[in-house]
Amino acid sequence: MKTALVIGATGLVGKQLVQQLLADDRFNNVIVFGRRSLGITNNKLQEHLIDFDKPEEWQQLVKGDVFFSTLGTTLKQAGGQNEQYKVDYHYQYKFAEAAARNGVPAYVLVSSSGADPGSLIFYSRMKGALEEAVKKLGFKSISIIQPGLLHGDRQESRTGEEIGYKVMHFLDKLGIAGKYKPYEDRVVAQAMINAGIAAQPGVHTYNLNEVFELAEREHLSR
């Protein structure tokens, strides 16, 4: 039985991830770090309310078997590229750095399809830079999940993504969306858990259709 560490638990994938971890008998502890409480009670759940800008107050607590990173924000929510980079890159990297330093063996990161440190697109460039940076940390196993368009029960409205989802969902029903069909939050969360349980040595990247395949491996890992 394992101890899971989670950041980004209030986000789209993060909420699903925590729910699935709490229901998964392969994990006996789920430790969540965040700025606000999830507002749920479970014997397996432990919450640390932290200030990400003060790692000296929380970095010694980052100890467990699998570190799941789903932290992220939008340009609109953050208020600009610098603030989004702070959350999506710096906060995630500093937490990964603390986990690696404390001997956490497995790291699972939800990134994005198209992540590339050399991209002309800010979001893709930021995600790619984080991927390259965490690969240099001392984890025994690193799993990077790169889904396409995400869909689920968001707290905030994202008109562009909703339109994109409806279009791709329609194309998927026609059988022509291919590898670009939309990704439900629960599917990405399951893929992350399966990657964390398998925890193969080295760096492993799962892109687009490979995310669906990874999510379906549950019966093989029990």
C-alpha positions as CSV (number, residue, x, y, z in Angstrom):
1,M,0.0,0.0,0.0
2,K,1.3,3.4,-1.0
3,T,1.2,7.0,0.1
4,A,0.2,9.5,-2.7
5,L,1.2,13.1,-2.7
6,V,-0.9,15.5,-4.7
7,I,-0.7,19.2,-5.8
8,G,-3.4,20.7,-7.9
9,A,-6.2,18.8,-6.2
10,T,-8.8,21.5,-6.7
11,G,-8.4,21.5,-10.5
12,L,-10.3,19.5,-13.1
13,V,-8.0,16.5,-13.2
14,G,-6.9,16.9,-9.6
15,K,-10.4,16.5,-8.2
16,Q,-10.9,13.3,-10.1
17,L,-7.5,12.1,-9.1
18,V,-8.1,12.5,-5.4
19,Q,-11.5,10.8,-5.6
20,Q,-10.0,7.8,-7.4
21,L,-7.0,7.6,-5.0
22,L,-9.3,7.6,-2.0
23,A,-11.3,4.8,-3.5
24,D,-8.2,2.8,-4.6
25,D,-7.2,0.2,-2.0
26,R,-3.6,0.3,-3.3
27,F,-3.2,3.6,-1.6
28,N,-3.6,3.9,2.2
29,N,-2.7,7.6,2.5
30,V,-3.5,10.5,0.2
31,I,-1.7,13.7,1.2
32,V,-2.8,16.9,-0.5
33,F,-1.0,20.2,-0.6
34,G,-2.9,23.3,-1.6
35,R,-3.9,26.8,-0.8
36,R,-7.5,25.9,0.2
37,S,-9.2,22.9,1.6
38,L,-11.1,20.3,-0.5
39,G,-13.9,20.4,2.0
40,I,-14.2,16.6,2.2
41,T,-13.6,14.1,5.0
42,N,-12.0,10.7,4.5
43,N,-9.8,8.6,6.8
44,K,-7.2,8.3,4.1
45,L,-7.0,12.0,3.4
46,Q,-4.5,14.4,4.9
47,E,-4.4,18.1,3.9
48,H,-1.7,20.7,4.2
49,L,-2.7,24.2,3.5
50,I,0.4,26.0,2.3
51,D,1.9,29.0,0.7
52,F,3.8,27.9,-2.4
53,D,6.0,30.9,-2.2
54,K,7.4,29.7,1.2
55,P,8.9,26.2,0.5
56,E,10.8,26.4,3.7
57,E,7.5,25.8,5.5
58,W,6.4,22.7,3.6
59,Q,9.3,21.1,1.7
60,Q,10.1,18.7,4.6
61,L,6.5,17.3,4.5
62,V,6.8,16.1,0.9
63,K,7.4,12.5,1.6
64,G,5.7,9.4,0.2
65,D,5.7,6.9,-2.6
66,V,4.2,8.6,-5.6
67,F,4.0,12.4,-6.3
68,F,1.1,13.4,-8.6
69,S,1.4,16.9,-10.1
70,T,-1.8,18.4,-11.6
71,L,-1.3,22.0,-10.7
72,G,-2.1,24.6,-13.3
73,T,-4.0,27.8,-14.1
74,T,-5.1,29.8,-17.1
75,L,-3.8,33.0,-18.5
76,K,-7.1,34.7,-17.6
77,Q,-7.1,33.4,-14.0
78,A,-3.4,34.2,-13.4
79,G,-3.7,37.7,-14.9
80,G,-0.7,37.5,-17.3
81,Q,2.0,35.3,-18.6
82,N,4.4,35.9,-15.8
83,E,1.9,34.9,-13.1
84,Q,0.8,31.8,-15.1
85,Y,4.5,30.8,-15.5
86,K,4.9,31.2,-11.8
87,V,2.1,28.6,-11.1
88,D,2.5,26.2,-14.0
89,Y,6.3,26.1,-14.0
90,H,8.0,27.5,-10.8
91,Y,5.5,26.1,-8.2
92,Q,5.4,22.7,-9.9
93,Y,9.2,22.5,-10.3
94,K,10.0,23.6,-6.7
95,F,7.6,20.9,-5.4
96,A,9.1,18.3,-7.6
97,E,12.5,19.3,-6.5
98,A,11.5,18.9,-2.8
99,A,10.0,15.5,-3.5
100,A,13.1,14.2,-5.3
101,R,15.3,15.6,-2.6
102,N,13.2,13.7,0.0
103,G,13.6,10.4,-1.8
104,V,10.1,10.1,-3.3
105,P,10.7,7.4,-6.0
106,A,7.9,8.1,-8.5
107,Y,6.7,11.3,-10.1
108,V,3.6,11.6,-12.4
109,L,3.1,14.9,-14.2
110,V,0.0,15.9,-16.2
111,S,1.3,18.1,-19.0
112,S,-0.1,18.8,-22.4
113,S,0.0,17.5,-26.0
114,G,2.3,19.7,-28.0
115,A,4.6,20.5,-25.0
116,D,7.9,21.7,-26.5
117,P,10.5,24.1,-24.9
118,G,11.2,25.4,-28.4
119,S,7.6,26.2,-29.3
120,L,6.5,29.6,-30.5
121,I,3.3,29.1,-28.4
122,F,3.7,30.4,-24.8
123,Y,1.6,27.6,-23.2
124,S,3.3,24.8,-25.1
125,R,6.8,26.3,-24.5
126,M,6.1,26.6,-20.7
127,K,4.9,23.0,-20.5
128,G,7.9,21.8,-22.5
129,A,10.3,23.7,-20.3
130,L,8.9,22.1,-17.1
131,E,9.1,18.6,-18.6
132,E,12.8,19.1,-19.5
133,A,13.6,20.5,-16.1
134,V,12.0,17.8,-14.0
135,K,13.6,15.1,-16.1
136,K,16.9,16.2,-14.6
137,L,15.7,15.6,-11.0
138,G,16.6,12.4,-9.1
139,F,13.3,10.4,-9.4
140,K,13.6,6.7,-10.1
141,S,10.5,6.9,-12.3
142,I,9.0,9.8,-14.2
143,S,5.7,9.5,-16.1
144,I,4.6,12.5,-18.2
145,I,0.9,12.4,-19.3
146,Q,0.2,14.6,-22.4
147,P,-3.5,14.6,-23.1
148,G,-5.3,16.7,-25.7
149,L,-8.4,18.7,-25.1
150,L,-9.7,18.1,-21.5
151,H,-13.3,18.0,-20.5
152,G,-15.1,17.6,-17.2
153,D,-17.0,19.5,-14.5
154,R,-15.1,22.8,-14.3
155,Q,-15.9,25.5,-11.7
156,E,-15.3,28.2,-14.2
157,S,-16.7,28.6,-17.7
158,R,-14.3,28.3,-20.7
159,T,-16.3,29.0,-23.8
160,G,-13.6,28.2,-26.3
161,E,-12.9,24.8,-24.8
162,E,-16.6,24.0,-24.5
163,I,-17.0,24.7,-28.2
164,G,-13.9,22.7,-29.0
165,Y,-15.2,19.8,-27.0
166,K,-18.6,19.8,-28.7
167,V,-17.0,19.8,-32.1
168,M,-14.5,17.0,-31.3
169,H,-17.1,15.0,-29.5
170,F,-19.3,15.2,-32.6
171,L,-16.4,14.1,-34.8
172,D,-15.6,11.3,-32.4
173,K,-19.2,10.0,-32.6
174,L,-18.7,10.0,-36.4
175,G,-15.5,8.0,-35.9
176,I,-13.2,10.6,-37.5
177,A,-11.7,12.4,-34.5
178,G,-8.9,9.9,-34.3
179,K,-6.2,10.6,-31.7
180,Y,-7.6,14.1,-31.2
181,K,-10.8,13.0,-29.5
182,P,-11.5,14.8,-26.1
183,Y,-10.2,13.5,-22.8
184,E,-12.5,13.2,-19.8
185,D,-10.9,14.2,-16.5
186,R,-11.6,10.8,-15.0
187,V,-9.7,9.1,-17.8
188,V,-6.6,11.2,-17.3
189,A,-6.7,10.7,-13.6
190,Q,-6.9,6.9,-14.0
191,A,-4.0,7.0,-16.4
192,M,-1.9,8.9,-13.8
193,I,-2.7,6.4,-11.1
194,N,-1.8,3.4,-13.4
195,A,1.5,5.2,-14.2
196,G,2.2,5.7,-10.6
197,I,1.5,2.1,-9.6
198,A,3.6,0.7,-12.4
199,A,6.4,3.2,-11.8
200,Q,8.8,1.8,-14.4
201,P,12.4,3.1,-14.1
202,G,13.3,6.0,-16.3
203,V,11.3,8.6,-18.1
204,H,8.1,7.6,-19.8
205,T,5.9,10.0,-21.9
206,Y,2.3,9.1,-22.8
207,N,0.8,11.3,-25.6
208,L,-2.7,11.4,-27.0
209,N,-4.0,7.9,-27.7
210,E,-1.4,6.4,-25.4
211,V,-3.2,8.2,-22.5
212,F,-6.3,6.2,-23.2
213,E,-4.3,3.0,-23.5
214,L,-2.6,3.7,-20.1
215,A,-6.0,4.4,-18.4
216,E,-7.3,1.0,-19.6
217,R,-4.4,-0.9,-17.9
218,E,-6.1,-0.9,-14.5
219,H,-6.9,-4.6,-14.4
220,L,-3.2,-5.5,-15.3
221,S,-1.8,-3.6,-12.3
222,R,-4.1,-5.1,-9.6
